[in-house]
Amino acid sequence: MTSAAAAVPQPGRTKAFLRLVMIEHSVFALPFAYIAALTAMFRLDGNIHWGRLLLVTIAMVGLRTFAMACNRIIDREIDARNPRTAGRELVTGAVSVRSAWTGAGVAVVVFLGAAAALNPLCLALAPIAVIPMVVYPYGKRFTNFPHAILGLAQAMGPVGAWIAVTGQWSWDAVILGLAVGVWIGGFDLIFGTQDVDADRAHGVMSVPARFGIPAALYGARTCHVVTTVLLVWYALATDAGGFFWTGLVIVTAAFLYEHTIVQPHDLSRLNRAFFTVNGFIGIVLFACALLDLLVRGLTV
């Protein structure tokens, strides 16, 4: 660490760790877990079970925090060589590797504890959910498609949330999970376009680095078309009403906007596409799904 960096006041350990794991990015996965959980509650007995919803939230945030901490720990040397990521907390020393592992350990214990409190099937499947969270950061070392591993990891959220409520497997939840996985894998392709030069220079594998930015953006568009189809399938499978379909129309428009503002020759609005648009997609679809369920008889 340089003397200039050392002169900058370092944030508290907890604050630095939360910045490390980007806790605010839970907005991408949580809304879809809530959609699955609330739909399962609607089918179960028509009532919102707040205790279970709280445990689902704790489990989701715990697992995601563990995944992000592992990602940052495993990738810290790669991050140090990339100008975009050289300011991350493990690179600058704002968070030590030991502290990051401690935080990851606490997070996974919280996740397993929430799973145990939900039902036996959740606890039995919980270790399986942990595996892709650890495999993903290694993925960029052995495959050009680490985005697919990320998608698989994210796809488990809605499935787990449904099981948390009912204690049973649901293929409807699998449809929603696949939609989420393909969606997140798609916008990870967009996000990866900004690191093409650094990835190629240091041997980091990804679709943008191997096949180029235009191919990655085409792949992202294809993913989001598939996402839309899967969401339509989920709506049909769960007999969704007008509010949910309205949400799908808005989501489709958001996808079109996202792929309009990011072009192979112009990545200047990439952050708007990645953070703003995709955060909006999750929130608006959840809001519409909730309204739909309430209108159809879900009791608060």
C-alpha positions as CSV (number, residue, x, y, z in Angstrom):
1,M,0.0,0.0,0.0
2,T,1.4,3.4,-0.9
3,S,1.8,6.2,1.6
4,A,-1.0,8.2,-0.1
5,A,-3.4,5.3,0.2
6,A,-2.3,4.7,3.8
7,A,-3.1,8.4,4.6
8,V,-6.7,7.9,3.5
9,P,-8.9,7.0,6.5
10,Q,-10.0,3.4,6.3
11,P,-13.6,2.5,6.9
12,G,-14.6,0.3,9.8
13,R,-14.2,-3.4,9.3
14,T,-17.9,-4.1,9.0
15,K,-18.5,-1.3,6.6
16,A,-15.5,-2.4,4.5
17,F,-16.6,-6.0,4.4
18,L,-20.1,-4.9,3.3
19,R,-18.5,-2.9,0.5
20,L,-16.4,-5.9,-0.4
21,V,-19.4,-8.1,-0.9
22,M,-21.5,-5.3,-2.4
23,I,-24.5,-6.1,-0.2
24,E,-26.7,-3.8,-2.2
25,H,-26.5,-6.1,-5.1
26,S,-28.9,-8.4,-3.3
27,V,-31.6,-6.5,-5.2
28,F,-30.8,-8.7,-8.2
29,A,-31.7,-12.0,-6.7
30,L,-34.0,-11.3,-3.7
31,P,-37.1,-10.1,-5.7
32,F,-37.3,-13.4,-7.6
33,A,-36.9,-15.4,-4.4
34,Y,-39.8,-13.4,-3.0
35,I,-41.9,-14.0,-6.1
36,A,-41.4,-17.8,-5.7
37,A,-41.9,-17.8,-1.9
38,L,-45.1,-15.7,-2.2
39,T,-46.5,-17.7,-5.0
40,A,-45.9,-20.9,-3.0
41,M,-47.7,-19.3,0.0
42,F,-50.6,-18.4,-2.2
43,R,-50.9,-22.0,-3.4
44,L,-50.3,-23.4,0.1
45,D,-53.0,-21.6,2.1
46,G,-53.4,-18.1,0.7
47,N,-51.5,-16.4,3.6
48,I,-48.2,-14.6,3.8
49,H,-46.0,-16.4,6.4
50,W,-43.8,-13.6,7.6
51,G,-41.5,-15.8,9.6
52,R,-40.7,-18.0,6.6
53,L,-40.2,-14.9,4.5
54,L,-37.7,-13.6,7.0
55,L,-35.8,-16.8,7.0
56,V,-35.8,-16.9,3.2
57,T,-34.3,-13.4,3.3
58,I,-31.7,-14.4,5.8
59,A,-30.8,-17.5,3.8
60,M,-30.5,-15.6,0.6
61,V,-28.4,-12.8,1.9
62,G,-26.2,-15.2,3.9
63,L,-25.5,-17.4,0.8
64,R,-24.9,-14.4,-1.5
65,T,-22.6,-12.8,1.1
66,F,-20.6,-16.0,1.3
67,A,-20.5,-16.3,-2.5
68,M,-19.2,-12.7,-3.0
69,A,-16.6,-13.0,-0.2
70,C,-15.3,-16.2,-1.8
71,N,-15.3,-14.6,-5.2
72,R,-13.3,-11.6,-3.9
73,I,-10.8,-13.8,-2.0
74,I,-10.2,-16.2,-4.8
75,D,-9.9,-13.4,-7.4
76,R,-7.8,-11.0,-5.4
77,E,-4.7,-11.5,-7.5
78,I,-6.6,-11.1,-10.8
79,D,-8.3,-8.0,-9.3
80,A,-4.9,-6.5,-8.5
81,R,-3.8,-6.7,-12.2
82,N,-7.0,-5.1,-13.5
83,P,-7.2,-1.3,-13.3
84,R,-11.0,-1.4,-12.9
85,T,-10.8,-3.7,-9.8
86,A,-7.5,-2.6,-8.3
87,G,-9.3,-0.5,-5.7
88,R,-11.2,-3.4,-4.2
89,E,-10.9,-3.9,-0.5
90,L,-8.8,-7.0,-0.5
91,V,-6.3,-5.5,-3.0
92,T,-5.9,-2.2,-1.1
93,G,-5.8,-3.9,2.3
94,A,-9.0,-2.3,3.6
95,V,-10.1,-5.8,4.4
96,S,-7.6,-8.6,5.2
97,V,-7.9,-12.1,3.7
98,R,-8.4,-13.4,7.2
99,S,-11.3,-11.0,7.9
100,A,-12.8,-11.9,4.5
101,W,-12.7,-15.6,5.3
102,T,-14.2,-15.0,8.7
103,G,-17.0,-13.0,7.2
104,A,-17.6,-15.8,4.6
105,G,-17.6,-18.4,7.4
106,V,-20.2,-16.4,9.4
107,A,-22.3,-15.9,6.3
108,V,-22.4,-19.6,5.4
109,V,-23.2,-20.6,9.0
110,V,-26.1,-18.1,8.9
111,F,-27.3,-19.6,5.6
112,L,-27.2,-23.1,6.9
113,G,-28.9,-22.0,10.2
114,A,-31.7,-20.4,8.2
115,A,-32.1,-23.5,6.0
116,A,-32.2,-25.7,9.1
117,A,-34.9,-23.5,10.6
118,L,-37.1,-23.8,7.5
119,N,-37.4,-27.5,6.9
120,P,-35.4,-30.7,6.5
121,L,-35.3,-30.6,2.7
122,C,-33.9,-27.1,2.7
123,L,-31.1,-28.2,5.1
124,A,-30.4,-31.4,3.0
125,L,-30.1,-29.4,-0.2
126,A,-28.2,-26.4,1.3
127,P,-24.7,-27.8,0.9
128,I,-25.5,-28.4,-2.8
129,A,-26.3,-24.7,-3.1
130,V,-22.9,-23.8,-1.7
131,I,-20.9,-25.7,-4.4
132,P,-21.4,-23.4,-7.4
133,M,-20.8,-20.3,-5.3
134,V,-17.2,-21.6,-4.8
135,V,-16.8,-23.0,-8.3
136,Y,-17.8,-19.8,-10.1
137,P,-14.7,-17.7,-9.3
138,Y,-12.5,-20.6,-10.5
139,G,-14.6,-20.9,-13.6
140,K,-12.7,-18.1,-15.4
141,R,-9.6,-20.2,-15.1
142,F,-10.8,-23.2,-17.0
143,T,-13.8,-22.3,-19.2
144,N,-14.8,-19.5,-21.5
145,F,-18.3,-19.7,-20.1
146,P,-18.0,-18.8,-16.4
147,H,-21.2,-16.8,-16.9
148,A,-23.1,-20.1,-17.1
149,I,-21.8,-21.2,-13.7
150,L,-23.0,-17.9,-12.3
151,G,-26.4,-18.4,-13.9
152,L,-26.7,-21.8,-12.4
153,A,-25.8,-20.5,-8.9
154,Q,-28.4,-17.7,-9.2
155,A,-31.1,-20.1,-10.6
156,M,-31.2,-21.9,-7.3
157,G,-32.7,-18.9,-5.4
158,P,-36.3,-19.2,-6.5
159,V,-36.2,-23.0,-6.3
160,G,-34.9,-22.8,-2.7
161,A,-37.4,-20.2,-1.7
162,W,-40.3,-22.3,-2.9
163,I,-38.9,-25.4,-1.1
164,A,-38.5,-23.1,2.0
165,V,-42.3,-22.5,2.0
166,T,-43.7,-25.9,1.0
167,G,-40.9,-28.4,1.8
168,Q,-41.5,-29.9,-1.6
169,W,-39.9,-29.7,-5.0
170,S,-41.6,-27.5,-7.7
171,W,-41.1,-27.5,-11.4
172,D,-42.8,-24.1,-11.6
173,A,-40.1,-22.8,-9.4
174,V,-37.5,-24.4,-11.7
175,I,-38.9,-22.4,-14.6
176,L,-38.6,-19.2,-12.6
177,G,-35.1,-20.2,-11.5
178,L,-34.0,-20.9,-15.1
179,A,-35.4,-17.5,-16.1
180,V,-33.3,-15.8,-13.3
181,G,-30.2,-17.8,-14.2
182,V,-30.3,-17.0,-17.9
183,W,-31.1,-13.3,-17.1
184,I,-28.1,-12.9,-14.8
185,G,-25.8,-14.9,-17.0
186,G,-26.9,-12.6,-19.8
187,F,-26.1,-9.3,-18.0
188,D,-22.9,-10.8,-16.8
189,L,-21.9,-11.1,-20.4
190,I,-22.6,-7.4,-20.8
191,F,-20.6,-6.6,-17.6
192,G,-17.6,-8.6,-18.8
193,T,-17.2,-6.6,-22.0
194,Q,-15.4,-3.8,-20.0
195,D,-12.6,-6.1,-19.0
196,V,-11.7,-7.6,-22.4
197,D,-8.2,-6.0,-22.6
198,A,-7.2,-6.9,-19.0
199,D,-8.7,-10.4,-19.3
200,R,-6.8,-11.2,-22.5
201,A,-3.6,-9.7,-21.1
202,H,-3.7,-11.9,-18.0
203,G,-5.3,-15.1,-19.3
204,V,-8.7,-14.6,-17.7
205,M,-11.3,-16.6,-19.6
206,S,-14.7,-15.3,-20.6
207,V,-17.0,-15.0,-23.6
208,P,-16.0,-11.4,-24.3
209,A,-12.3,-12.2,-24.0
210,R,-12.5,-15.3,-26.2
211,F,-15.1,-14.3,-28.8
212,G,-15.1,-10.5,-28.7
213,I,-17.5,-7.8,-27.5
214,P,-20.0,-8.0,-30.4
215,A,-20.5,-11.8,-29.8
216,A,-20.9,-11.2,-26.1
217,L,-23.6,-8.6,-26.6
218,Y,-25.3,-10.9,-29.1
219,G,-25.2,-13.7,-26.5
220,A,-26.7,-11.4,-23.9
221,R,-29.5,-10.4,-26.2
222,T,-30.2,-14.1,-26.8
223,C,-30.2,-14.8,-23.1
224,H,-32.7,-12.1,-22.4
225,V,-35.0,-13.3,-25.2
226,V,-34.9,-16.8,-23.5
227,T,-35.5,-15.1,-20.1
228,T,-38.6,-13.5,-21.5
229,V,-39.9,-16.8,-22.9
230,L,-39.3,-18.5,-19.6
231,L,-41.1,-15.8,-17.6
232,V,-44.1,-16.1,-20.0
233,W,-43.9,-19.9,-19.4
234,Y,-43.9,-19.3,-15.6
235,A,-46.8,-16.9,-15.9
236,L,-48.8,-19.5,-17.7
237,A,-47.8,-22.3,-15.4
238,T,-48.9,-20.4,-12.3
239,D,-52.1,-18.9,-13.8
240,A,-50.7,-15.4,-13.3
241,G,-53.2,-12.5,-13.7
242,G,-53.1,-9.1,-15.4
243,F,-50.7,-7.3,-13.0
244,F,-48.0,-10.0,-13.6
245,W,-48.4,-9.8,-17.4
246,T,-48.2,-6.0,-17.1
247,G,-44.9,-6.5,-15.3
248,L,-43.7,-8.7,-18.1
249,V,-44.4,-6.0,-20.7
250,I,-42.4,-3.5,-18.6
251,V,-39.6,-6.0,-18.2
252,T,-39.5,-6.6,-22.0
253,A,-39.3,-2.9,-22.6
254,A,-36.5,-2.6,-20.1
255,F,-34.6,-5.4,-21.9
256,L,-35.0,-3.6,-25.2
257,Y,-33.8,-0.3,-23.6
258,E,-30.8,-2.1,-22.0
259,H,-29.6,-3.5,-25.4
260,T,-30.2,-0.2,-27.1
261,I,-27.8,1.8,-24.8
262,V,-25.0,-0.7,-24.9
263,Q,-23.3,-1.2,-28.3
264,P,-20.0,-2.8,-29.3
265,H,-18.6,0.6,-30.2
266,D,-20.0,2.4,-27.2
267,L,-19.8,1.0,-23.7
268,S,-20.1,4.4,-22.0
269,R,-23.6,3.5,-20.6
270,L,-22.7,0.0,-19.5
271,N,-23.1,0.8,-15.8
272,R,-26.6,2.2,-16.4
273,A,-27.5,-1.0,-18.2
274,F,-26.0,-3.3,-15.6
275,F,-26.9,-1.7,-12.3
276,T,-29.9,0.6,-13.0
277,V,-31.8,-1.3,-15.6
278,N,-31.3,-4.8,-14.1
279,G,-32.1,-3.6,-10.6
280,F,-35.3,-2.0,-12.0
281,I,-36.3,-5.3,-13.7
282,G,-36.1,-7.2,-10.5
283,I,-38.0,-4.6,-8.4
284,V,-40.8,-3.9,-11.0
285,L,-41.5,-7.6,-11.6
286,F,-41.7,-8.3,-7.9
287,A,-44.0,-5.4,-7.4
288,C,-46.3,-6.5,-10.2
289,A,-46.2,-10.1,-9.0
290,L,-47.1,-9.1,-5.5
291,L,-50.0,-6.9,-6.7
292,D,-51.2,-9.8,-8.8
293,L,-51.1,-12.3,-5.9
294,L,-52.9,-9.8,-3.6
295,V,-55.6,-9.2,-6.1
296,R,-56.0,-12.9,-6.6
297,G,-56.5,-13.4,-2.8
298,L,-53.2,-13.6,-1.1
299,T,-53.8,-12.4,2.5
300,V,-51.2,-10.2,4.2
